[in-house]
Amino acid sequence: MKRCIDLRITRILLVALVMTGACEQRTVEPEIRLPALGFVPATVQRAGDPQAGYDALINRPYITCGVPYSAYRRSASRSRPEELLPGRSPQNRDLPYLFTSRTTEKNVRLISSNCLLCHAGYFNHKLIIGLGNEFLDFTNDPSVNAEQMGTYIEDEEEAREWKKWADRIAIIAPYIKTDTIGLNPAVNLTFALMAHRDPETLAWSEKALMEPPSEKPLPVSVPPWWRVKKKNALFYNTEGRGDHARIIMLAATLCTDSVEEARRIDTLAADILAYLASLEAPRYPFSINAGLVEKGRILFEQHCSRCHGSYGTDASYPNLVFDYAEIGTDPGLAKFFTSPENIRFVRWFNRSFFGENSRGEPAPGYIAPPLDGIWATAPFFHNGSVPSIEGVLDSASRPRYWLHPEEPSDFNQNTLGWNHRVLDHGKEKAEDKNERKRIYDTTAKGYSNAGHTYGDPLSREERSALIEYIKTL
């Protein structure tokens, strides 16, 4: 689906959003306590109002720096109807869903990305809030376009606001450039911001206060928001423990320069979390073979429910985290959080405002996620390495190299994934730049599609029945 918004502006502003949640943690000098594998215990969460949370999510300026409106308007096209959201305030009404407007104390109107940049996506030509956007392009250097945006600005106050934003983009840009389209650098983005902030005051420093993360972000697929209501800890390796509302407000760390400002933004957090927890997975929009569903349900209960839970009238979710060696999926992300060289980011979180009522306890493994609406969330695994549910259930069918589609417009109802091209080569043999950035190479570090071979013993007919049942989740 073609965007009406200038893609250049989208690339510039997308770095303002950290809302994939990024990576959070808690500790000072003592050793970080790695949680036990297995059951993840629940934590009492703050009460919130879902309706107020929706309003805060789409109208309130929790990202407080951005591009002056005058520059945005000169370089962006008019929004299309499918990009607009109901319930937006007058100053946001004509903006596409992924941008929010605010006016500073000196009467400068700014445009910033909001959480929906990464956490809203299209399926069957319909925008779905909470669906991870697997088609974002982080393969370019955003600082180049951020500097170019300055050419549209003439007013002195606007120039000051633009410079604050552009300077921060320039500092974090080396850490958020991915190799492949569709992958999200939120982990690296958050760690890069931590490296330039004092954990106790949240004051920004142009000079890094601790060693920043690697300039090679590990691949991360954005999970859907409707899982929030079921999970006792956030993120793939359950590092987000304690107050989930406080954790998700790490989205504001690009521009939040004091604890006082962070507390103000935190007043929105419980309501936003309540809204996320109110979301339901979309219903499968195509036909379903009812004759296969019951057979698939039985197979699911036999082979999948112990880890991923049961569905229907007696639904339950076990909240189990497993050692990455047991699952066999790429261990890169789990090792990244728990490695001695990266534990400094866990300590930063736990010493900071965000760690007051939350804590970072990354497990040495991955949680088996709820599967509500799983059919809509391709590609699969935490690193987006498997393009279809069929591949999840049959490891032999997973391609080593495959070309990520450019737009969410060609869904395969038989495999439950986006139609894609299987290749016999990696990026080094790509014909042009556009193709190169769309090649998913499972031989690269962190990109492996190995593991989770639990469906391999099934017959083709059994997999087909299981896929049919998964459409009902």
N, C-alpha and C positions, 0 to 999 in steps of 0.2 A: 504494500500500500504506500503510495507516494505521499511524502509529507509536504505540506504547503509551506512549512517553515524553512527558512534557509538553513540547510544542513550545517553550514559553517557556524551559525549562531548556536545550533544545538550542540555541536562539539565543544564550543567555547564554554557554554553554560553548564554542560553536564558534569564538569568537574566540581561544581559547587555542591553536588549531592553526595553524601556519604551513606545514604539511607539503606543500602543493602545491609545496613546495620553495622558493618565493619566489625573490628575485633576488639573486644574489651576485656579488662582484667583488674585484679586487685592484690596488692602486697607492698611491703616496704623493703627492708633488708632481708628478712627471713626468707627461707626457701619457699618457692611457690608450691602449694599443696595441689598435687594432681588428683582429681576426683577418681573414685573407683569406677571401673567399668560396670556395665549392667544398668540397673534401674536408676533413673535420675529423679531425685525427690522434688516435690513441688515447693514453691515459695508463695506465701500470701502476697497478692498484688494489690496495688492501690485501686480503689474504685474510681470509675470514670463514666462519663456520659458519651455514648457513641455518636449521637447527633452533634454534640459540641465538638467531638473529635474530628468528624468529617469537615466541619466548618474550619477548624484550626488547620487541618491538613491542606485544604485547598485555598484558604484565604489569609492565614496568618503568616507573618514574615519570620519564620524560625531560622532561615538563612538570611542574614542581615546585610550582606554586601552583594554587589552584582553590577550589572551594566546599566548605565543611565538609560531611561526610557527613550530619550530622543535618539540615541545611537541604535537602540534595538529597533525602533520603528523605521529608521532609515535603511536598515539592512535586512529586515524580515518581511515576509509576505503575509497577506491576510490569512487568518486562521480558517480552516475548513470546518463545516458544521460538526463532523464526527470528532473533532479535536476539542470541542467545547464541553464544559461540565455544568450540570445544574447546580444551583445553590451558591454560585460565586458572587462575591461582592461587586459593586459597580466598577471599581478600578481593575478587577480581574476578569470581568464578564467576557471580554473579547479576546482574552489571552488563551492560547492552547493549554491543555491540562497540565503540562509539565513545567509551566512558568507561573510565578507569583510576583505581584507588584507590592512595593512598599514605598512610603515617602519618608525621607529623613527629617530630622529636626530643622535642617536648613532648606527644607522644601525641594529636595532633589528626589525625583521619582526613579526608583531602581527596579530592574527586572532580575530575578534570581531563579535558578532551577529549584524545584521542590522535590519531595520524595517520589512523586509519580514518574519522574524521569526514568528511574530504574524499576519502579514497582507498579507500573501499569503497562499493559501490552495489548496488542490486537490479536483476536482470534475470530476467524470467520467474518472479517470486516467489522468487528465490534470491539470497542475499547473496553477492557476488563480491568477495573481497579484491583490491585493486589496480585495480578499476574506479572511475574518477572519479565522484564523486557530483554529478550535474548537476541535482539537485533541492533543493539547499540554499537557504535563504532568508536572504540578507544584506541585505535591503532595510530592516530595522528598526534602530533605535538600541539596541545591546545594553547601553548604560550604564544605561538606565532600568530594565530587568529586573535588572541586577546590583545596583542599589541596593535594589530591592524584595526581593532575596534576603536582605538583611540583617535583615529583619523576622522571619525564622525563627531567628535566632541569639540565644542568651542567654549562653552561656559566654564568658568574657573572652578566653581563648586562641583560641577559634574566631573571635571577632570580629576579633582581630588578623590572623588569616590571611585572613579574608574581606575585610578592608579593603585589604590589600596587593593582592589580586587585583582587587577592584572599582575601586580607584584607577587601576590600569593599564588596565583596560577603558575607564574614562572618558577617559583620555588618548588612546588610540588609536581610540576609537569614531568620531570625525569622518572618519577616513581609510579606513574599511572598509565604509561603507554603499554598497551598489550600487543601481543603478536598476532592475535586472531580476533576477528569481529565476533560480537556476541558475548565475549567474556568480560567480566566485571572486575575492576581493580580496587574495589572498595576497601579490601584489607590493607593493601599498600597505601592507599590514599589516607586512611585513618592513621596508620603508623607514621607516615610522613608528617602529618599534622601534629601528632604527639611529639615528634622530634623537635618541633619548633615552638612548643608551648611549655611553660612552667606548669607542672602538674598541680601545684597548690594554688596559684593565682590565675591560671589560664592565660597569662599575658603572652602575647605573640613576640617571637624573636626572629628577625631575619636570618640570624646565624643559628644553625642547629645547636640545640642544647644537649643532644645525645646523638649517637650515630643513627642516621636514617636507615630505612629498610633497603633491601636490594632494589636495584633498578629493573629487575625482571619480575614483574608481578606473577604470582601463581594464578592459574586459571580458576575462576569461580563462576558458577552458574547461579543466577538470582532465584531463590526459592519463593514460592507464593506466600502472600501474607495470611491466607486463610488457615495456614498451619499453626499460627500463633496461639490460637485458643487451646490447642491440644498439647503443645510442647511445654515441658517444665523448665527448659533452659533454651536459650536462643543460639542459633547458628549450627553449622554442620557438626562441630565437635563440642557442642554444649558449653562453650567458654562463657556465654552470657548467663550468669547466675544471679539470683537476687531480684531486685526491682527491675523488671523488664522495661518499664516506662522510662526510667532514667537511662538505661542502656541505649534505647533507640534514639535518644536525643543527642547521641554522638554525631548525628547528622548535622548539627549546628557548629561543629568545631572548625570549619573553614573560617568563620568570621567572629565567633564568640570570644571576646578578648578579656573577659573578667568573670569571676564567680557570680557577681551580682547579675550580670546579663544572663548567665547560664541558668540561674534560679528563676529568672523571669520566663525564660523559654520553657523551663521544666514545669511551669504551671499548666502548660498545654499537654504535657506528656501523658498523664493518666487518661485524659479524654481520647487522645489519639490512639493509645493502646487499646482502649475499650472499643473504638471503631474498628481497628484491625481485627480484634477478637470477635466482632460481630459479623465479619465477612463470611459468606458461604461460597464454597466452590461452585463454579458454573455447571449447569447441566449439559451433558453431551448433546450437541445440536443436530446430530445426524441419526440415521436409523440404526437400530440395534437388533441383532438376531436373537430374539427371545428364546429360541430353542437351544441356544448354546449357553445362555447366561447361567442357568442353574448348574450345568456341568462345570462351568468356569468358577462358580461360587464354591463348589465343593473342593475343587483343586486349590483355590485360593486359601480356604480354611486349612487345607492339609499342608501347604507349602509356604505360605506367605504371612499368615495372620499372627504367628508367634512373635515376629519382629515388627510388623507394620500395623497390627491391630485388626479389629473386625469392624464391619460396617452394617448399616441398616438399623433396625429397631434396637438391637442390643449392642450398639457400637461401643468399642473401647479401644484405647491406645496405650501400649505398655511403656512408652518412654524408655527405651533400652538403647544404650550406647555400647558399641562393640569395638574391640581391638581391630585396628586396620589390618593387622596380619591375618585375622580370622576372616574378615570380609574379602580381603585381597584386592580392594580398589586402591587407586594411587594414594600412597601415604603422605605425599608432599605437604598438603595443607595441614594435616594433623601434626606432622613433625615440625612444621614451621612454627606453630604456636608453642610447642613444648620444648623447642631446642634451646640450649643455653645461650646461643647468640641472639635470640629474639625475646627472651624472657623479660628483657628490659621494658618492653611495651606492656606486658602484663603488670609489671610493677608500677609503671606510669599510671595506668588506669586505676589501680587500687589505691594509689596515693592521692588521686585527684578528686574533684567534686563528684565525678561520675561513680567513683568507688565508695562513696559515703554509705549508700544503701544497696550497692550491687557489688559483685566481685567477679574477677576473671579467673576461672578455673578450667582451662582447656583440657579436655580428656585426650588420652593418646589413642584416639579412634574416632568413629563417626556414629551418629545416631541414625537408627532406621526411621525415616520420616513417615508421617501420616501420608496416605495416598489419595486423599480426597482430591478430585479433579486432576489427578496425575496425568491423565491423557492430554491435558492442555499445556503441559510444562516442558515439552521437549526443547533442547536435548537433555539427556539424563546423566546421573551421577553428579557429585558435587562440583566436578570440573567440566561438565557439559560435554563429555567425551563420547557419549553414545547417542546417536541421532534419533532413536526410536525405542518404544517399549519392546518391539520385537527383538531388538538387539540386546536389551536388558535381560530378556528371557532366554536368549540363545547367543552365548559368547562367541561361537564360531562365525556368526553372521556379522559381527562388528567390523566395520572397515578400518584399516590402518590409517588411511588418508581419505578425507572426504571434504567436499566443498560446501561450506555453510551457505544456505540460501540467502539472498539479499533482502527479501521481504517475507512477512508471514502471510503468504497467500496461497500456498499449495500444500494442504494437509493431506496426509495419506491415512485413510480410515482403516486400512488393513494392518498397517504397522504401528499406528499411533505415533507419528512423528512427521516432521517436515520432509517433503521430498528433497533429496539431495543427490549429488553426483559422487560416486565412488571413484577415487583416483588411484593411479599406480605410482604416484610420486609425491614428494613433499614440496615445501615452499621453494626450495632451490631450483626447481624446474618449472616454476610458474611462468606463464607467458606474459603477464603484466602485473602491475602493482595491485589492481583491484582483485585479481584472482589470488594473488599471494596472501593478502590479508584475510581471505575467506577460507583458506585451507586449514583444516584442523589436522594436525600431525600428532598422532597418539604415541609416537616414539620420543617426543620431546619431554624434558623434565617437567613433571607435574601434570602431564597431559595423558597419561596412560588410561586405556579403556579396559584394563584387566580386572579380574575379580568378579564378585557377585555372580557366581556360576550356578546358583541354586535352580535355575530353570533349565539347565542343560539336559538333565535326565528325562525331561518331558518329551513326548512325541509332538510332531507338528500339529496334529489335530488337538492335542491337549493345550498347546500354546495358543492356538486360535480361540479355543473356548475361554481360556484365561483372559485373553485380550478382550473378548466380548464382555466378560464380567467387569473388567477394569473400566470399561466405558460407562458403567453405571455408578461408579464411585464419585 
